Amino acid sequence: MTRQLHFNLFLHDTGHHEASWRLPESDPNANLSLAAHQHLTRVAEDAKFDSVFLADSPVLWSDPGRRPAGKLEPTLLLAALAATTTRIGLIATASTSYNEPYNLARRFASLDHLSGGRAGWNIVTTAGEAAARNFGLTDQPLHKTRYERADEFLQVSTKLWDSWTDDAIVADKESGIHAVRDRVRDIGHHGTHFQVQGALNVPRSPQGWPLLVQAGSSDNGREFAARWAEAIFVANPTLAESQEFYADIKRRAVAAGRDPDHVVVLPGIVPVIGDSPAEALELEADLERLISPEYAVGTLATVLGVDVGRLRLDEPLPADLPAEDEIEGHKSRRTLIVEWARRDNLTVRQLIGKLGGGRGHRTFTGTPVQVADTIQHYFENGAADGFNIMPAVLPSGIEAFAAKVVPILQERGLFRTEYTGRTLREHYGLPRPANTLELING
């Protein structure tokens, strides 16, 4: 089969541009609306997207005075969306820093059962002191420690998903045996961070394991992705950076003994689409005019690890910013932003404008053909297996992409016209994992 693109829709309240909620078309309460999420998911499913994705964090993300800040718990929301869709994959973020493996493994196994094999887990190691304080800690764990915990968290989770064999349930009414008892096994995990006896109280789900997704691109993040991730969301604002990341992660996957084709790389792209270049640029300008600099500069200061008073709107970034190894937060995102600002000689105001749409992801303003050409160029030049589509404005952004960009890529033979499978793994062309405990126990 000819290699084809994969598309994930990243749902984010009224859109990824921070000022999107201020447009006349926007519903400022869409972040709390099941109906709004159902509509967006159906648009993506009708366009044959592989999946939709909900980000999450165990902390209030943004200043609620500036944009919609409330977020529904994503696995609950995806369970509701599973009832009104049939094919599209359903991916939720959950933190390994502020959850326990048993509860989280159960939650995702449940979602996989409820959706008929369409669940995915975006694995994150939550950074930031605010999140730590929500869980009784005075400071966030070290970056390296968070990834060590995450690795063991995945070891435990996969054992729990495999604690039932696929043929454990026989449901033999005549004999009175519902499940063969020795096909349900304790995992007996005794590690550095977790002591978990098991078995899971949910049978092995349709996909075996939910699709494992990861989004960190620091060195620790890349090593973790090479070991565990089956799909990767990544922020790279240029083609060259996307090509470097793509080649590096495929190389690391091979070094970890994995098939590089089983690691699907999906850079984020924020398309601003108009029927003409002038119309697209007008929409982009409208959005930039609505940015609140006083809020945006505070957010930027947090990412960079500096006091907000050091950032002057009409001057470049300070020369003496903390280095990546001096901060414990969003290391790779911090480096991406600093390198971008230095390379293009941007003032803080200009940088805020560029970050307003995608927070470091590639933004592209143009016609449907121009957007399709850009996607194809990345796909055919070693930069992507598909894209994490991040509309600047919702619902219009995904409606325009689905109606105007997807048909162009379908006509070029680059994207499916119909689903050929029913599970999320089948959409991404990934195998169902073998049961690890069966392999260990022979």
N, C-alpha and C positions, 0 to 999 in steps of 0.2 A: 504494500500500500504506500502511496506517495505520502511523504511527511506533511502533516497539516498542523496549523496553529491550534493552540489552546487559549481559551479566554476565561478569565475569572472576573466577575463584577464585584468590586470592593464597594459595599454600601456604607455611606457615611452621611447620615441625617439629610440635610438639604443639598449636599454636594461637597466635594473636597476643597473647593475654594472657601477660605474662611469668611468671605463676605457673601456667600451664596444665599444665606438666609434673608438677606436684606433686599433681594430682588422682588418685584411685584408678584412673580409667578410662584414664589416659594411658600410652602407651608411651614411656618416656624416651629410647629409641633410635630413635624414628620418623624423626628427621632423617637417619639413615643407611640407612634401609630402603627398598629398591625396592618391596617388597610393599605397604608403607604408602602410598607415593606412587601406586602403581597403583590401589589401592582408592579413594583420594580422587579421582583423576582420572576413574575410571569413574563414581563418584557424580555428579560434575559433568557428565560427558558424557551420562549417562542423563537428567539434568535439562535438557539442551540448552544448557548454558553455551556462550558464544562461545569461551572460552579458559581455560587455567590459566597461572599465572605463578610463576616462581621468582626471588626476589631474590638478589643476590650482591654480594660485595665482595672485593677482593684483600687483605683484612686480617682477622684474628680479630675478629669483631664484638663479642662480649660476653665477660664474665668466665666462663670455662668452669666455675668453681666454683659458679655461680649458676643457670645454665639450659643446655640443650643449645646448644652453640656451634659444633659442626662443621657444615660445609655441603659437600655433594657438588657437583662442578662442574656447573652447570645444563644446559649444552647436551648433555653426556654423559647426564645423567639424562633429559632430554627425548627424546633419541634412543631410549632404552630404553622410555619411555612411548609413543612413536610406534608401537611394535610391538604394543601391547596396546590401542590406541584406533584409531578410524577417522575421526572428524569434528572433535573438539575441537581448538582452536588451542593452540599450545605456545610460550609466551613466556619468554625468559630475559634476565636482566640481564647486560650486559657493559660494561666501562668503556672510554671513549675515552682516558682518562688513562694507563692502564697496559696497553694492547694496541697492536698495529700493524694498520693497515687490511687488509693482505693476508691475514694469518692469520685475523682475525675475519670478514672478508667470506667467506672460504672456509668457515669453520665454520658460519655461518648459511645459506649456500647449500646446504651438505651437509645440514643439518637440514631445509631446505625440500624437498629431493629425497627424503630418507628418509621424511618424513611425508606426501608427496603434496600439498604446498602449505599446510602449517599452521604454519609458523615465524613467530615475531615476536621482535624485538630491542628490549628496554627499554634505551635509551641513557642512560648516566649519566656525569657528570664527577666522578670520585671525590674527595671531600674528606678531609682529615685527615693529620696528620703521620705517623701510624703506617703508613698505606699508602705514603706517600712513602719512608719508611725501608726498606720491603720491596723497593724497586726502586732502592736505591743513592742516593737523594736525601736531602739534609739537611733540606729543608723542602718543603712542598707547593707546587705552582705557584699563582699568583694565580688568584682566581675568574674574572676576565675572560680570563686566558690559557687556562684550562681550557676555556672555551666557544669561544674562537677555535680551539683545537686540535680541539675536537669538530666544529665546522662544517667544517673542512677534512677531518677524518676521514670525515664523511658524503659529502663531495664525492668522495673517493677510493673509498669503498666502493660508491657507486652506479655510478661508472664501471666498477669491476671487475665488478659484477653484470651490467652491460650490455656487457661486452667480447665476449660471444658473442651473436650474433643468435639469435632464437627458432628460425630455420630453418637454423642452422649445421650441425646433424647430419643427414645424409641416409642414412647407413648403407647405401650402395649396394654390395652384395656383388659384383655383376657387374663394376662398374668398379673396385672396390677402393678407393673413396673413402668414408671414414667421415664426415668433416666437410669442408665447403667452406672452404678455408684462409683466403680473404679475408673470411670472415664471423666470423673470430676475430681481434680487433684489440688491439694494445697500446694502453694508455691514455696513456702518456707524461706522467704527472702530475709537475709540478715546482712545488712550493709552498713555503710558509714552514716548515711542520712536517714535510712528507713528500715524498720523492722515490720515485715508484713507477712502474716501467715497465709492468707487466702483460703480457699478459692474465691473468685469473684461470684457475686450473687446474681449475675446475668450470664446466660449461656453465650458461647462464641457467636459473634454477630455475622451478618451476611458477608461483609468484606473481610472477616477474620480480625483485622485491625482497621480502625478508621484511617483514611489517608493522612499521612504525617507531613505537615507543612511547617516551614521555618522561615524566619525573616531577618535574622541577624547576619551582618556581614563583616563584623570584626574578625580577627584571626581566630579567636575562640569560637565565634559564631560559624565561621566557615568549616572548621574542623567538626563541630557538632552536626552541621548540615550534611557533611560528607558521610558521617556515620549513620544518621537517622532520616534525614529529610527525603521525601519523595516528590515534593514540589517546594519551590523556594520563591518567596516574594522578595524583591530587592529594589532598592532605590539607587538608580544611576542616571544622572542628568545628561550624559553624552554617550554616543555610540562607542567610543574608545573604552570608556569605563565599563560599559556593558560587556564588551568583548573580553576585556581582562577578567571580569568576574566570571563570565561564562566558561572561559577556558580553565580558569583556576579551579572552579568548583567541580568541573568534570574530571580534571586531573586528580583532585583529592578523592573523589568518589572511587576512581580506579585504584588508587593507593589503599583505600579502605576495603578493597575486594568486592566492589559493587559494579553493576552494569551502569555506565554513565547515562545510558538512555532511560534509566529508571529514576533519574533525578531531573525533574522538569523545572527549568528556570524561567521565571515570569517577572521581568522588570515591570515596574509601575509606569503607566503613561496617563497623563491628564489631558485628554483631548478637548479643545475648545473649538467647536465645529460651526461653520457658517456656510451658506450656499455659495458665497464668494469670499475671497480673501479679505475684502474690506468689511464684510459683515462679521467674520470671525474676529478680526482685530477690534471692531467696535464692541463686541461682547467682552473681550478680554479687557479693554480699557474701562468699560462700565464696572467690571468687577474690581479692578485695581483702585478705582476711585472710591470704592466703598470700604476699603481696608482701613481699620483703625490703627494708626502707627503706634500709639501709646500702648495698646495691648500686644501688638505683634513684636515690638522691641523687647517687651518683658519675656515673652516666650523664647525669643532668640537668645536672650541673656542666659536663661535657664539651661538651654541646650549647650551653650558654649562654656558654661561654668564660670561666668563673670557677673559682677554687680551691674545692674541695669544702667547705672549712672555712667558707666564707662563707654556705652554705645551712643554715639552722636549720629543722628539721622543722616546728615549730609556729609559725613566723613567715612573713610574706609574703616574696616574692622581694626581694632588696636593691634599693634605689631606683636605685643607680648601676651597673647592668649595662652591659657593653660594647654599643654600638650595632651594628646589623646591618652597617654598612660598616666596622666595626672587626674583624670576624672573617672568616676565610677558609673556614670550614667550612660547615655546613648553614644557610645564611643564612635561607632562607624558613621552615624548620622552627623555627629559633630565634625568629623574629619571631612566628610563630603561637603558640608556647608562651607567650611573654612577654605578648602581648596578651590571651590567654585568662586567664592568671593575674591580670592587672591588672583586666580587665573584671569577673571574677567574685569578686575579692578573695579569692583562694585562698591558703591556707598552702602551704608546700612539701609537707607531708604530703598535703594534699588534691589538689594538682597531681599528685603521684606516683601517687595512686590513679586519677585520670582518665587519665593517660598510660599506665598499666599495661596497658590493653587495646588501645590503638590508636596510641600514640605521636603523638597529635595528630589522628588521623582521627576522624570522627564515630562515637561509640559510641552504641548504642541498645539499651535493655533493655525487652523487652515480649513480648507474644503474637505469634503469626504474623500475625494481622490487623493489629496495630499496626505491625509491621515493614513489611508490604506497603503500608499507608497512608502511612507515611513515605516509602518509595521512590517511590510514585506521586506524592506531593505535590512532591518534588524534581523528578521527571521532567516534570511538567506545569507547573512554575512557573520555568522558565529556570535550573535549577541543575545539570542532569545529562542526559547521553544514556544513562546506565546507571550501573552501580556496580562497583567493585572490592570484591568480597565477601571480608572478612577475619575468618573465624570466630574467636571468642575461644578456643575449645577445639576440637581435632580428635581424632577424626573426628566427634564428636557434633554439632558446630556446623554443618558442611556437610550432614550427614545430615538434621538438623532443618530447615535452610533449604530443601533440595531437596524434602523430603517435605511440608512444611507451608506454606512461603511461596510457592514457585514455582507450585504449583497455583492459589493465589488470584490471582496476577498473570496466569496463563494464562486463567483464567475471565473476567477483566476485559479480555482481549484485548490485554494489555500486553507479553506475552512469548510467544515461539514455542512451539509444541507439537511441532514437528519441524524438523530442519535442512532448509533449502532449497538450500544450497550445500555444496561439499566443502572449499573453502579458507578460511583464516582471513579473508582479505580479503572473501570473499563473506559470511561471517557478519556482519562489521561494515558491510557495504554499501559497500565501498570499491573503486574501480577498480584494475585491474592497471596498473602504471605503464608508460608507453611507454618504449622503449629510447632513452635520451638520446643515446648515441653515433650511433644511426641518424638521429636528428633533426638532430644537428650535421653529420653527413656527408652528409645528404640521401639 
